[in-house]
Amino acid sequence: MECDSKAGEAKVITAGELVVILGQYHSAIARLGSGIISLSGALKRSEDAEVKQAADEAWMKLNEFVDCMDGVADGLNALTQKKEAQNGE
């Protein structure tokens, strides 16, 4: 495996740039989440008790994931607001 000669080099980016970069990631995750919600909802309507139970467990894990992503979004927003406040002084 070839070694990347630029590995280890750091580039400083602003919070605003980070938010833009992560915006694309967020869009992809949102589409994935929407699909998972639809699938889980369909499985919850199953007449098979084991399928319903698995769907309920998946739904709980999805809620945990959404809570985690909300926390990340809050952190990014706080970081962006701090940078904007510093630039406005």
PDB file with SEQRES, HELIX, SHEET and CRYST1 records, atoms N, CA, C and O in Angstrom:
SEQRES   1 A   89  MET GLU CYS ASP SER LYS ALA GLY GLU ALA LYS VAL ILE          
SEQRES   2 A   89  THR ALA GLY GLU LEU VAL VAL ILE LEU GLY GLN TYR HIS          
SEQRES   3 A   89  SER ALA ILE ALA ARG LEU GLY SER GLY ILE ILE SER LEU          
SEQRES   4 A   89  SER GLY ALA LEU LYS ARG SER GLU ASP ALA GLU VAL LYS          
SEQRES   5 A   89  GLN ALA ALA ASP GLU ALA TRP MET LYS LEU ASN GLU PHE          
SEQRES   6 A   89  VAL ASP CYS MET ASP GLY VAL ALA ASP GLY LEU ASN ALA          
SEQRES   7 A   89  LEU THR GLN LYS LYS GLU ALA GLN ASN GLY GLU                  
HELIX    1 AA1 ALA A   15  LYS A   44  1                                  30    
HELIX    2 AA2 ALA A   49  GLY A   88  1                                  40    
CRYST1    1.000    1.000    1.000  90.00  90.00  90.00 P 1           1          
ATOM      1  N   MET A   1       0.846  -1.169   0.000  1.00  0.00           N  
ATOM      2  CA  MET A   1       0.000   0.000   0.000  1.00  0.00           C  
ATOM      3  C   MET A   1       0.888   1.226   0.000  1.00  0.00           C  
ATOM      4  O   MET A   1       1.807   1.335   0.811  1.00  0.00           O  
ATOM      5  N   GLU A   2       0.615   2.152  -0.909  1.00  0.00           N  
ATOM      6  CA  GLU A   2       1.428   3.358  -0.986  1.00  0.00           C  
ATOM      7  C   GLU A   2       1.085   4.310   0.145  1.00  0.00           C  
ATOM      8  O   GLU A   2      -0.057   4.391   0.598  1.00  0.00           O  
ATOM      9  N   CYS A   3       2.093   5.017   0.579  1.00  0.00           N  
ATOM     10  CA  CYS A   3       1.914   5.992   1.634  1.00  0.00           C  
ATOM     11  C   CYS A   3       1.551   7.336   1.005  1.00  0.00           C  
ATOM     12  O   CYS A   3       2.196   7.774   0.051  1.00  0.00           O  
ATOM     13  N   ASP A   4       0.549   7.969   1.525  1.00  0.00           N  
ATOM     14  CA  ASP A   4       0.155   9.291   1.044  1.00  0.00           C  
ATOM     15  C   ASP A   4       1.136  10.310   1.602  1.00  0.00           C  
ATOM     16  O   ASP A   4       1.277  10.439   2.818  1.00  0.00           O  
ATOM     17  N   SER A   5       1.811  11.030   0.720  1.00  0.00           N  
ATOM     18  CA  SER A   5       2.830  11.981   1.160  1.00  0.00           C  
ATOM     19  C   SER A   5       2.226  13.145   1.928  1.00  0.00           C  
ATOM     20  O   SER A   5       2.936  13.834   2.661  1.00  0.00           O  
ATOM     21  N   LYS A   6       0.929  13.375   1.774  1.00  0.00           N  
ATOM     22  CA  LYS A   6       0.289  14.487   2.480  1.00  0.00           C  
ATOM     23  C   LYS A   6      -0.375  14.036   3.778  1.00  0.00           C  
ATOM     24  O   LYS A   6      -0.973  14.844   4.488  1.00  0.00           O  
ATOM     25  N   ALA A   7      -0.270  12.767   4.078  1.00  0.00           N  
ATOM     26  CA  ALA A   7      -0.864  12.272   5.319  1.00  0.00           C  
ATOM     27  C   ALA A   7      -0.216  12.971   6.489  1.00  0.00           C  
ATOM     28  O   ALA A   7       1.004  13.122   6.545  1.00  0.00           O  
ATOM     29  N   GLY A   8      -1.033  13.389   7.410  1.00  0.00           N  
ATOM     30  CA  GLY A   8      -0.506  14.065   8.590  1.00  0.00           C  
ATOM     31  C   GLY A   8      -0.498  15.568   8.454  1.00  0.00           C  
ATOM     32  O   GLY A   8      -0.351  16.273   9.452  1.00  0.00           O  
ATOM     33  N   GLU A   9      -0.653  16.084   7.239  1.00  0.00           N  
ATOM     34  CA  GLU A   9      -0.740  17.527   7.070  1.00  0.00           C  
ATOM     35  C   GLU A   9      -2.126  17.971   7.499  1.00  0.00           C  
ATOM     36  O   GLU A   9      -3.123  17.305   7.220  1.00  0.00           O  
ATOM     37  N   ALA A  10      -2.173  19.101   8.176  1.00  0.00           N  
ATOM     38  CA  ALA A  10      -3.455  19.602   8.655  1.00  0.00           C  
ATOM     39  C   ALA A  10      -3.811  20.879   7.916  1.00  0.00           C  
ATOM     40  O   ALA A  10      -2.946  21.694   7.596  1.00  0.00           O  
ATOM     41  N   LYS A  11      -5.088  21.037   7.652  1.00  0.00           N  
ATOM     42  CA  LYS A  11      -5.592  22.255   7.051  1.00  0.00           C  
ATOM     43  C   LYS A  11      -6.597  22.851   8.014  1.00  0.00           C  
ATOM     44  O   LYS A  11      -7.534  22.177   8.442  1.00  0.00           O  
ATOM     45  N   VAL A  12      -6.407  24.076   8.345  1.00  0.00           N  
ATOM     46  CA  VAL A  12      -7.334  24.745   9.245  1.00  0.00           C  
ATOM     47  C   VAL A  12      -8.543  25.198   8.441  1.00  0.00           C  
ATOM     48  O   VAL A  12      -8.413  25.845   7.402  1.00  0.00           O  
ATOM     49  N   ILE A  13      -9.719  24.845   8.944  1.00  0.00           N  
ATOM     50  CA  ILE A  13     -10.946  25.294   8.297  1.00  0.00           C  
ATOM     51  C   ILE A  13     -11.790  26.033   9.322  1.00  0.00           C  
ATOM     52  O   ILE A  13     -11.640  25.836  10.528  1.00  0.00           O  
ATOM     53  N   THR A  14     -12.666  26.875   8.833  1.00  0.00           N  
ATOM     54  CA  THR A  14     -13.543  27.615   9.734  1.00  0.00           C  
ATOM     55  C   THR A  14     -14.744  26.768  10.105  1.00  0.00           C  
ATOM     56  O   THR A  14     -15.038  25.763   9.459  1.00  0.00           O  
ATOM     57  N   ALA A  15     -15.430  27.187  11.151  1.00  0.00           N  
ATOM     58  CA  ALA A  15     -16.647  26.471  11.556  1.00  0.00           C  
ATOM     59  C   ALA A  15     -17.669  26.522  10.432  1.00  0.00           C  
ATOM     60  O   ALA A  15     -18.380  25.545  10.199  1.00  0.00           O  
ATOM     61  N   GLY A  16     -17.750  27.639   9.736  1.00  0.00           N  
ATOM     62  CA  GLY A  16     -18.684  27.762   8.620  1.00  0.00           C  
ATOM     63  C   GLY A  16     -18.376  26.771   7.516  1.00  0.00           C  
ATOM     64  O   GLY A  16     -19.288  26.160   6.958  1.00  0.00           O  
ATOM     65  N   GLU A  17     -17.097  26.604   7.193  1.00  0.00           N  
ATOM     66  CA  GLU A  17     -16.704  25.626   6.182  1.00  0.00           C  
ATOM     67  C   GLU A  17     -17.051  24.210   6.626  1.00  0.00           C  
ATOM     68  O   GLU A  17     -17.494  23.387   5.824  1.00  0.00           O  
ATOM     69  N   LEU A  18     -16.846  23.939   7.903  1.00  0.00           N  
ATOM     70  CA  LEU A  18     -17.170  22.617   8.440  1.00  0.00           C  
ATOM     71  C   LEU A  18     -18.664  22.344   8.336  1.00  0.00           C  
ATOM     72  O   LEU A  18     -19.076  21.235   7.997  1.00  0.00           O  
ATOM     73  N   VAL A  19     -19.467  23.352   8.627  1.00  0.00           N  
ATOM     74  CA  VAL A  19     -20.915  23.186   8.541  1.00  0.00           C  
ATOM     75  C   VAL A  19     -21.325  22.899   7.101  1.00  0.00           C  
ATOM     76  O   VAL A  19     -22.196  22.060   6.869  1.00  0.00           O  
ATOM     77  N   VAL A  20     -20.720  23.574   6.135  1.00  0.00           N  
ATOM     78  CA  VAL A  20     -21.036  23.331   4.727  1.00  0.00           C  
ATOM     79  C   VAL A  20     -20.661  21.893   4.343  1.00  0.00           C  
ATOM     80  O   VAL A  20     -21.440  21.187   3.703  1.00  0.00           O  
ATOM     81  N   ILE A  21     -19.486  21.484   4.735  1.00  0.00           N  
ATOM     82  CA  ILE A  21     -19.024  20.128   4.424  1.00  0.00           C  
ATOM     83  C   ILE A  21     -19.956  19.086   5.033  1.00  0.00           C  
ATOM     84  O   ILE A  21     -20.344  18.125   4.369  1.00  0.00           O  
ATOM     85  N   LEU A  22     -20.310  19.283   6.289  1.00  0.00           N  
ATOM     86  CA  LEU A  22     -21.161  18.320   6.974  1.00  0.00           C  
ATOM     87  C   LEU A  22     -22.607  18.397   6.501  1.00  0.00           C  
ATOM     88  O   LEU A  22     -23.380  17.470   6.740  1.00  0.00           O  
ATOM     89  N   GLY A  23     -22.983  19.475   5.841  1.00  0.00           N  
ATOM     90  CA  GLY A  23     -24.338  19.598   5.306  1.00  0.00           C  
ATOM     91  C   GLY A  23     -24.641  18.506   4.306  1.00  0.00           C  
ATOM     92  O   GLY A  23     -25.742  17.955   4.297  1.00  0.00           O  
ATOM     93  N   GLN A  24     -23.674  18.189   3.463  1.00  0.00           N  
ATOM     94  CA  GLN A  24     -23.857  17.120   2.488  1.00  0.00           C  
ATOM     95  C   GLN A  24     -23.981  15.773   3.188  1.00  0.00           C  
ATOM     96  O   GLN A  24     -24.801  14.940   2.805  1.00  0.00           O  
ATOM     97  N   TYR A  25     -23.176  15.570   4.197  1.00  0.00           N  
ATOM     98  CA  TYR A  25     -23.245  14.341   4.983  1.00  0.00           C  
ATOM     99  C   TYR A  25     -24.615  14.238   5.652  1.00  0.00           C  
ATOM    100  O   TYR A  25     -25.244  13.180   5.651  1.00  0.00           O  
ATOM    101  N   HIS A  26     -25.061  15.349   6.218  1.00  0.00           N  
ATOM    102  CA  HIS A  26     -26.358  15.375   6.893  1.00  0.00           C  
ATOM    103  C   HIS A  26     -27.489  15.024   5.931  1.00  0.00           C  
ATOM    104  O   HIS A  26     -28.403  14.287   6.300  1.00  0.00           O  
ATOM    105  N   SER A  27     -27.441  15.538   4.708  1.00  0.00           N  
ATOM    106  CA  SER A  27     -28.471  15.239   3.710  1.00  0.00           C  
ATOM    107  C   SER A  27     -28.519  13.740   3.408  1.00  0.00           C  
ATOM    108  O   SER A  27     -29.596  13.152   3.317  1.00  0.00           O  
ATOM    109  N   ALA A  28     -27.359  13.138   3.255  1.00  0.00           N  
ATOM    110  CA  ALA A  28     -27.305  11.698   2.974  1.00  0.00           C  
ATOM    111  C   ALA A  28     -27.848  10.895   4.155  1.00  0.00           C  
ATOM    112  O   ALA A  28     -28.602   9.942   3.959  1.00  0.00           O  
ATOM    113  N   ILE A  29     -27.480  11.263   5.349  1.00  0.00           N  
ATOM    114  CA  ILE A  29     -27.953  10.573   6.547  1.00  0.00           C  
ATOM    115  C   ILE A  29     -29.466  10.752   6.691  1.00  0.00           C  
ATOM    116  O   ILE A  29     -30.166   9.823   7.092  1.00  0.00           O  
ATOM    117  N   ALA A  30     -29.964  11.934   6.367  1.00  0.00           N  
ATOM    118  CA  ALA A  30     -31.411  12.183   6.461  1.00  0.00           C  
ATOM    119  C   ALA A  30     -32.183  11.280   5.497  1.00  0.00           C  
ATOM    120  O   ALA A  30     -33.229  10.738   5.852  1.00  0.00           O  
ATOM    121  N   ARG A  31     -31.665  11.124   4.284  1.00  0.00           N  
ATOM    122  CA  ARG A  31     -32.323  10.227   3.320  1.00  0.00           C  
ATOM    123  C   ARG A  31     -32.287   8.786   3.808  1.00  0.00           C  
ATOM    124  O   ARG A  31     -33.271   8.056   3.686  1.00  0.00           O  
ATOM    125  N   LEU A  32     -31.161   8.385   4.355  1.00  0.00           N  
ATOM    126  CA  LEU A  32     -31.045   7.034   4.908  1.00  0.00           C  
ATOM    127  C   LEU A  32     -32.023   6.851   6.064  1.00  0.00           C  
ATOM    128  O   LEU A  32     -32.715   5.836   6.142  1.00  0.00           O  
ATOM    129  N   GLY A  33     -32.080   7.819   6.946  1.00  0.00           N  
ATOM    130  CA  GLY A  33     -32.987   7.753   8.089  1.00  0.00           C  
ATOM    131  C   GLY A  33     -34.437   7.665   7.661  1.00  0.00           C  
ATOM    132  O   GLY A  33     -35.216   6.917   8.252  1.00  0.00           O  
ATOM    133  N   SER A  34     -34.806   8.419   6.645  1.00  0.00           N  
ATOM    134  CA  SER A  34     -36.171   8.389   6.136  1.00  0.00           C  
ATOM    135  C   SER A  34     -36.527   6.993   5.628  1.00  0.00           C  
ATOM    136  O   SER A  34     -37.627   6.496   5.872  1.00  0.00           O  
ATOM    137  N   GLY A  35     -35.598   6.377   4.930  1.00  0.00           N  
ATOM    138  CA  GLY A  35     -35.820   5.022   4.443  1.00  0.00           C  
ATOM    139  C   GLY A  35     -35.941   4.027   5.573  1.00  0.00           C  
ATOM    140  O   GLY A  35     -36.775   3.122   5.518  1.00  0.00           O  
ATOM    141  N   ILE A  36     -35.126   4.179   6.594  1.00  0.00           N  
ATOM    142  CA  ILE A  36     -35.173   3.266   7.735  1.00  0.00           C  
ATOM    143  C   ILE A  36     -36.485   3.435   8.499  1.00  0.00           C  
ATOM    144  O   ILE A  36     -37.076   2.453   8.950  1.00  0.00           O  
ATOM    145  N   ILE A  37     -36.938   4.678   8.642  1.00  0.00           N  
ATOM    146  CA  ILE A  37     -38.210   4.919   9.319  1.00  0.00           C  
ATOM    147  C   ILE A  37     -39.346   4.244   8.555  1.00  0.00           C  
ATOM    148  O   ILE A  37     -40.208   3.603   9.156  1.00  0.00           O  
ATOM    149  N   SER A  38     -39.347   4.387   7.242  1.00  0.00           N  
ATOM    150  CA  SER A  38     -40.388   3.753   6.428  1.00  0.00           C  
ATOM    151  C   SER A  38     -40.355   2.236   6.573  1.00  0.00           C  
ATOM    152  O   SER A  38     -41.394   1.596   6.738  1.00  0.00           O  
ATOM    153  N   LEU A  39     -39.167   1.673   6.510  1.00  0.00           N  
ATOM    154  CA  LEU A  39     -39.019   0.223   6.635  1.00  0.00           C  
ATOM    155  C   LEU A  39     -39.456  -0.259   8.014  1.00  0.00           C  
ATOM    156  O   LEU A  39     -40.175  -1.251   8.136  1.00  0.00           O  
ATOM    157  N   SER A  40     -39.019   0.443   9.038  1.00  0.00           N  
ATOM    158  CA  SER A  40     -39.380   0.052  10.395  1.00  0.00           C  
ATOM    159  C   SER A  40     -40.886   0.156  10.606  1.00  0.00           C  
ATOM    160  O   SER A  40     -41.488  -0.708  11.244  1.00  0.00           O  
ATOM    161  N   GLY A  41     -41.497   1.217  10.067  1.00  0.00           N  
ATOM    162  CA  GLY A  41     -42.941   1.372  10.182  1.00  0.00           C  
ATOM    163  C   GLY A  41     -43.683   0.227   9.514  1.00  0.00           C  
ATOM    164  O   GLY A  41     -44.677  -0.270  10.044  1.00  0.00           O  
ATOM    165  N   ALA A  42     -43.206  -0.187   8.365  1.00  0.00           N  
ATOM    166  CA  ALA A  42     -43.836  -1.306   7.661  1.00  0.00           C  
ATOM    167  C   ALA A  42     -43.678  -2.598   8.457  1.00  0.00           C  
ATOM    168  O   ALA A  42     -44.614  -3.393   8.546  1.00  0.00           O  
ATOM    169  N   LEU A  43     -42.512  -2.805   9.028  1.00  0.00           N  
ATOM    170  CA  LEU A  43     -42.280  -4.026   9.806  1.00  0.00           C  
ATOM    171  C   LEU A  43     -43.113  -4.048  11.086  1.00  0.00           C  
ATOM    172  O   LEU A  43     -43.510  -5.117  11.550  1.00  0.00           O  
ATOM    173  N   LYS A  44     -43.377  -2.871  11.660  1.00  0.00           N  
ATOM    174  CA  LYS A  44     -44.185  -2.809  12.879  1.00  0.00           C  
ATOM    175  C   LYS A  44     -45.623  -3.251  12.621  1.00  0.00           C  
ATOM    176  O   LYS A  44     -46.320  -3.650  13.554  1.00  0.00           O  
ATOM    177  N   ARG A  45     -46.074  -3.187  11.379  1.00  0.00           N  
ATOM    178  CA  ARG A  45     -47.435  -3.608  11.023  1.00  0.00           C  
ATOM    179  C   ARG A  45     -47.521  -5.117  10.748  1.00  0.00           C  
ATOM    180  O   ARG A  45     -48.592  -5.633  10.429  1.00  0.00           O  
ATOM    181  N   SER A  46     -46.415  -5.802  10.870  1.00  0.00           N  
ATOM    182  CA  SER A  46     -46.394  -7.245  10.619  1.00  0.00           C  
ATOM    183  C   SER A  46     -47.258  -7.971  11.640  1.00  0.00           C  
ATOM    184  O   SER A  46     -47.438  -7.514  12.769  1.00  0.00           O  
ATOM    185  N   GLU A  47     -47.779  -9.097  11.223  1.00  0.00           N  
ATOM    186  CA  GLU A  47     -48.548  -9.941  12.143  1.00  0.00           C  
ATOM    187  C   GLU A  47     -47.637 -10.878  12.933  1.00  0.00           C  
ATOM    188  O   GLU A  47     -48.075 -11.506  13.897  1.00  0.00           O  
ATOM    189  N   ASP A  48     -46.392 -10.972  12.531  1.00  0.00           N  
ATOM    190  CA  ASP A  48     -45.419 -11.826  13.218  1.00  0.00           C  
ATOM    191  C   ASP A  48     -44.880 -11.077  14.448  1.00  0.00           C  
ATOM    192  O   ASP A  48     -44.316  -9.990  14.325  1.00  0.00           O  
ATOM    193  N   ALA A  49     -45.062 -11.668  15.619  1.00  0.00           N  
ATOM    194  CA  ALA A  49     -44.655 -11.032  16.874  1.00  0.00           C  
ATOM    195  C   ALA A  49     -43.150 -10.764  16.922  1.00  0.00           C  
ATOM    196  O   ALA A  49     -42.723  -9.728  17.431  1.00  0.00           O  
ATOM    197  N   GLU A  50     -42.347 -11.687  16.397  1.00  0.00           N  
ATOM    198  CA  GLU A  50     -40.895 -11.502  16.409  1.00  0.00           C  
ATOM    199  C   GLU A  50     -40.483 -10.339  15.503  1.00  0.00           C  
ATOM    200  O   GLU A  50     -39.573  -9.578  15.832  1.00  0.00           O  
ATOM    201  N   VAL A  51     -41.156 -10.212  14.369  1.00  0.00           N  
ATOM    202  CA  VAL A  51     -40.858  -9.108  13.453  1.00  0.00           C  
ATOM    203  C   VAL A  51     -41.232  -7.779  14.112  1.00  0.00           C  
ATOM    204  O   VAL A  51     -40.481  -6.807  14.030  1.00  0.00           O  
ATOM    205  N   LYS A  52     -42.396  -7.743  14.763  1.00  0.00           N  
ATOM    206  CA  LYS A  52     -42.823  -6.524  15.459  1.00  0.00           C  
ATOM    207  C   LYS A  52     -41.824  -6.145  16.546  1.00  0.00           C  
ATOM    208  O   LYS A  52     -41.480  -4.973  16.700  1.00  0.00           O  
ATOM    209  N   GLN A  53     -41.362  -7.139  17.295  1.00  0.00           N  
ATOM    210  CA  GLN A  53     -40.401  -6.871  18.367  1.00  0.00           C  
ATOM    211  C   GLN A  53     -39.100  -6.324  17.793  1.00  0.00           C  
ATOM    212  O   GLN A  53     -38.546  -5.360  18.321  1.00  0.00           O  
ATOM    213  N   ALA A  54     -38.614  -6.926  16.730  1.00  0.00           N  
ATOM    214  CA  ALA A  54     -37.376  -6.456  16.099  1.00  0.00           C  
ATOM    215  C   ALA A  54     -37.558  -5.042  15.561  1.00  0.00           C  
ATOM    216  O   ALA A  54     -36.649  -4.217  15.653  1.00  0.00           O  
ATOM    217  N   ALA A  55     -38.735  -4.763  14.998  1.00  0.00           N  
ATOM    218  CA  ALA A  55     -39.010  -3.415  14.475  1.00  0.00           C  
ATOM    219  C   ALA A  55     -39.035  -2.399  15.612  1.00  0.00           C  
ATOM    220  O   ALA A  55     -38.519  -1.291  15.462  1.00  0.00           O  
ATOM    221  N   ASP A  56     -39.628  -2.761  16.744  1.00  0.00           N  
ATOM    222  CA  ASP A  56     -39.654  -1.866  17.906  1.00  0.00           C  
ATOM    223  C   ASP A  56     -38.239  -1.571  18.408  1.00  0.00           C  
ATOM    224  O   ASP A  56     -37.920  -0.435  18.757  1.00  0.00           O  
ATOM    225  N   GLU A  57     -37.402  -2.601  18.441  1.00  0.00           N  
ATOM    226  CA  GLU A  57     -36.011  -2.411  18.870  1.00  0.00           C  
ATOM    227  C   GLU A  57     -35.261  -1.513  17.896  1.00  0.00           C  
ATOM    228  O   GLU A  57     -34.492  -0.641  18.301  1.00  0.00           O  
ATOM    229  N   ALA A  58     -35.494  -1.738  16.612  1.00  0.00           N  
ATOM    230  CA  ALA A  58     -34.856  -0.896  15.595  1.00  0.00           C  
ATOM    231  C   ALA A  58     -35.323   0.544  15.735  1.00  0.00           C  
ATOM    232  O   ALA A  58     -34.534   1.474  15.572  1.00  0.00           O  
ATOM    233  N   TRP A  59     -36.596   0.730  16.034  1.00  0.00           N  
ATOM    234  CA  TRP A  59     -37.161   2.073  16.190  1.00  0.00           C  
ATOM    235  C   TRP A  59     -36.495   2.797  17.368  1.00  0.00           C  
ATOM    236  O   TRP A  59     -36.185   3.985  17.276  1.00  0.00           O  
ATOM    237  N   MET A  60     -36.277   2.067  18.481  1.00  0.00           N  
ATOM    238  CA  MET A  60     -35.610   2.666  19.644  1.00  0.00           C  
ATOM    239  C   MET A  60     -34.178   3.070  19.300  1.00  0.00           C  
ATOM    240  O   MET A  60     -33.721   4.145  19.690  1.00  0.00           O  
ATOM    241  N   LYS A  61     -33.476   2.209  18.574  1.00  0.00           N  
ATOM    242  CA  LYS A  61     -32.107   2.530  18.179  1.00  0.00           C  
ATOM    243  C   LYS A  61     -32.081   3.724  17.233  1.00  0.00           C  
ATOM    244  O   LYS A  61     -31.173   4.553  17.296  1.00  0.00           O  
ATOM    245  N   LEU A  62     -33.072   3.810  16.361  1.00  0.00           N  
ATOM    246  CA  LEU A  62     -33.164   4.945  15.454  1.00  0.00           C  
ATOM    247  C   LEU A  62     -33.384   6.236  16.237  1.00  0.00           C  
ATOM    248  O   LEU A  62     -32.787   7.265  15.921  1.00  0.00           O  
ATOM    249  N   ASN A  63     -34.234   6.185  17.251  1.00  0.00           N  
ATOM    250  CA  ASN A  63     -34.455   7.362  18.089  1.00  0.00           C  
ATOM    251  C   ASN A  63     -33.173   7.778  18.809  1.00  0.00           C  
ATOM    252  O   ASN A  63     -32.890   8.970  18.932  1.00  0.00           O  
ATOM    253  N   GLU A  64     -32.399   6.805  19.285  1.00  0.00           N  
ATOM    254  CA  GLU A  64     -31.115   7.115  19.924  1.00  0.00           C  
ATOM    255  C   GLU A  64     -30.181   7.795  18.931  1.00  0.00           C  
ATOM    256  O   GLU A  64     -29.491   8.754  19.278  1.00  0.00           O  
ATOM    257  N   PHE A  65     -30.159   7.303  17.701  1.00  0.00           N  
ATOM    258  CA  PHE A  65     -29.316   7.879  16.662  1.00  0.00           C  
ATOM    259  C   PHE A  65     -29.739   9.313  16.354  1.00  0.00           C  
ATOM    260  O   PHE A  65     -28.894  10.198  16.218  1.00  0.00           O  
ATOM    261  N   VAL A  66     -31.037   9.540  16.247  1.00  0.00           N  
ATOM    262  CA  VAL A  66     -31.547  10.884  15.968  1.00  0.00           C  
ATOM    263  C   VAL A  66     -31.163  11.830  17.102  1.00  0.00           C  
ATOM    264  O   VAL A  66     -30.761  12.965  16.846  1.00  0.00           O  
ATOM    265  N   ASP A  67     -31.282  11.381  18.343  1.00  0.00           N  
ATOM    266  CA  ASP A  67     -30.882  12.202  19.486  1.00  0.00           C  
ATOM    267  C   ASP A  67     -29.400  12.549  19.416  1.00  0.00           C  
ATOM    268  O   ASP A  67     -29.005  13.681  19.698  1.00  0.00           O  
ATOM    269  N   CYS A  68     -28.592  11.580  19.042  1.00  0.00           N  
ATOM    270  CA  CYS A  68     -27.149  11.803  18.906  1.00  0.00           C  
ATOM    271  C   CYS A  68     -26.865  12.828  17.817  1.00  0.00           C  
ATOM    272  O   CYS A  68     -26.055  13.735  18.011  1.00  0.00           O  
ATOM    273  N   MET A  69     -27.526  12.688  16.675  1.00  0.00           N  
ATOM    274  CA  MET A  69     -27.326  13.638  15.573  1.00  0.00           C  
ATOM    275  C   MET A  69     -27.797  15.038  15.962  1.00  0.00           C  
ATOM    276  O   MET A  69     -27.185  16.025  15.555  1.00  0.00           O  
ATOM    277  N   ASP A  70     -28.870  15.139  16.739  1.00  0.00           N  
ATOM    278  CA  ASP A  70     -29.329  16.438  17.220  1.00  0.00           C  
ATOM    279  C   ASP A  70     -28.263  17.082  18.103  1.00  0.00           C  
ATOM    280  O   ASP A  70     -28.034  18.289  18.027  1.00  0.00           O  
ATOM    281  N   GLY A  71     -27.616  16.277  18.937  1.00  0.00           N  
ATOM    282  CA  GLY A  71     -26.547  16.794  19.785  1.00  0.00           C  
ATOM    283  C   GLY A  71     -25.370  17.302  18.970  1.00  0.00           C  
ATOM    284  O   GLY A  71     -24.785  18.338  19.289  1.00  0.00           O  
ATOM    285  N   VAL A  72     -25.024  16.571  17.920  1.00  0.00           N  
ATOM    286  CA  VAL A  72     -23.937  16.995  17.037  1.00  0.00           C  
ATOM    287  C   VAL A  72     -24.310  18.318  16.354  1.00  0.00           C  
ATOM    288  O   VAL A  72     -23.490  19.232  16.266  1.00  0.00           O  
ATOM    289  N   ALA A  73     -25.547  18.405  15.876  1.00  0.00           N  
ATOM    290  CA  ALA A  73     -26.006  19.632  15.218  1.00  0.00           C  
ATOM    291  C   ALA A  73     -25.963  20.807  16.185  1.00  0.00           C  
ATOM    292  O   ALA A  73     -25.563  21.907  15.804  1.00  0.00           O  
ATOM    293  N   ASP A  74     -26.367  20.587  17.427  1.00  0.00           N  
ATOM    294  CA  ASP A  74     -26.320  21.650  18.431  1.00  0.00           C  
ATOM    295  C   ASP A  74     -24.882  22.102  18.671  1.00  0.00           C  
ATOM    296  O   ASP A  74     -24.609  23.297  18.789  1.00  0.00           O  
ATOM    297  N   GLY A  75     -23.967  21.140  18.742  1.00  0.00           N  
ATOM    298  CA  GLY A  75     -22.554  21.477  18.935  1.00  0.00           C  
ATOM    299  C   GLY A  75     -21.994  22.280  17.779  1.00  0.00           C  
ATOM    300  O   GLY A  75     -21.262  23.247  17.988  1.00  0.00           O  
ATOM    301  N   LEU A  76     -22.334  21.884  16.557  1.00  0.00           N  
ATOM    302  CA  LEU A  76     -21.866  22.627  15.387  1.00  0.00           C  
ATOM    303  C   LEU A  76     -22.459  24.030  15.340  1.00  0.00           C  
ATOM    304  O   LEU A  76     -21.768  24.993  15.006  1.00  0.00           O  
ATOM    305  N   ASN A  77     -23.728  24.139  15.674  1.00  0.00           N  
ATOM    306  CA  ASN A  77     -24.353  25.457  15.692  1.00  0.00           C  
ATOM    307  C   ASN A  77     -23.701  26.355  16.735  1.00  0.00           C  
ATOM    308  O   ASN A  77     -23.460  27.534  16.475  1.00  0.00           O  
ATOM    309  N   ALA A  78     -23.416  25.809  17.907  1.00  0.00           N  
ATOM    310  CA  ALA A  78     -22.755  26.587  18.948  1.00  0.00           C  
ATOM    311  C   ALA A  78     -21.369  27.026  18.495  1.00  0.00           C  
ATOM    312  O   ALA A  78     -20.965  28.162  18.746  1.00  0.00           O  
ATOM    313  N   LEU A  79     -20.643  26.143  17.835  1.00  0.00           N  
ATOM    314  CA  LEU A  79     -19.315  26.471  17.330  1.00  0.00           C  
ATOM    315  C   LEU A  79     -19.392  27.586  16.297  1.00  0.00           C  
ATOM    316  O   LEU A  79     -18.583  28.514  16.310  1.00  0.00           O  
ATOM    317  N   THR A  80     -20.364  27.489  15.408  1.00  0.00           N  
ATOM    318  CA  THR A  80     -20.541  28.512  14.367  1.00  0.00           C  
ATOM    319  C   THR A  80     -20.911  29.843  14.996  1.00  0.00           C  
ATOM    320  O   THR A  80     -20.396  30.883  14.584  1.00  0.00           O  
ATOM    321  N   GLN A  81     -21.787  29.833  15.978  1.00  0.00           N  
ATOM    322  CA  GLN A  81     -22.211  31.077  16.624  1.00  0.00           C  
ATOM    323  C   GLN A  81     -21.069  31.730  17.378  1.00  0.00           C  
ATOM    324  O   GLN A  81     -20.966  32.957  17.392  1.00  0.00           O  
ATOM    325  N   LYS A  82     -20.207  30.938  18.009  1.00  0.00           N  
ATOM    326  CA  LYS A  82     -19.051  31.484  18.710  1.00  0.00           C  
ATOM    327  C   LYS A  82     -18.114  32.173  17.726  1.00  0.00           C  
ATOM    328  O   LYS A  82     -17.617  33.267  17.994  1.00  0.00           O  
ATOM    329  N   LYS A  83     -17.873  31.520  16.573  1.00  0.00           N  
ATOM    330  CA  LYS A  83     -16.981  32.111  15.561  1.00  0.00           C  
ATOM    331  C   LYS A  83     -17.583  33.410  15.019  1.00  0.00           C  
ATOM    332  O   LYS A  83     -16.863  34.390  14.827  1.00  0.00           O  
ATOM    333  N   GLU A  84     -18.910  33.426  14.767  1.00  0.00           N  
ATOM    334  CA  GLU A  84     -19.558  34.617  14.245  1.00  0.00           C  
ATOM    335  C   GLU A  84     -19.496  35.743  15.262  1.00  0.00           C  
ATOM    336  O   GLU A  84     -19.290  36.900  14.896  1.00  0.00           O  
ATOM    337  N   ALA A  85     -19.674  35.414  16.542  1.00  0.00           N  
ATOM    338  CA  ALA A  85     -19.623  36.429  17.600  1.00  0.00           C  
ATOM    339  C   ALA A  85     -18.223  37.015  17.708  1.00  0.00           C  
ATOM    340  O   ALA A  85     -18.071  38.217  17.925  1.00  0.00           O  
ATOM    341  N   GLN A  86     -17.194  36.176  17.559  1.00  0.00           N  
ATOM    342  CA  GLN A  86     -15.818  36.663  17.619  1.00  0.00           C  
ATOM    343  C   GLN A  86     -15.516  37.556  16.434  1.00  0.00           C  
ATOM    344  O   GLN A  86     -14.823  38.562  16.582  1.00  0.00           O  
ATOM    345  N   ASN A  87     -16.019  37.211  15.264  1.00  0.00           N  
ATOM    346  CA  ASN A  87     -15.785  38.020  14.070  1.00  0.00           C  
ATOM    347  C   ASN A  87     -16.543  39.332  14.105  1.00  0.00           C  
ATOM    348  O   ASN A  87     -16.142  40.297  13.455  1.00  0.00           O  
ATOM    349  N   GLY A  88     -17.650  39.382  14.866  1.00  0.00           N  
ATOM    350  CA  GLY A  88     -18.466  40.591  14.934  1.00  0.00           C  
ATOM    351  C   GLY A  88     -17.976  41.583  15.962  1.00  0.00           C  
ATOM    352  O   GLY A  88     -18.464  42.712  15.997  1.00  0.00           O  
ATOM    353  N   GLU A  89     -17.032  41.204  16.796  1.00  0.00           N  
ATOM    354  CA  GLU A  89     -16.531  42.106  17.844  1.00  0.00           C  
ATOM    355  C   GLU A  89     -15.697  43.204  17.296  1.00  0.00           C  
ATOM    356  O   GLU A  89     -15.206  44.042  18.052  1.00  0.00           O  
TER     357      GLU A  89                                                      
END                                                                             
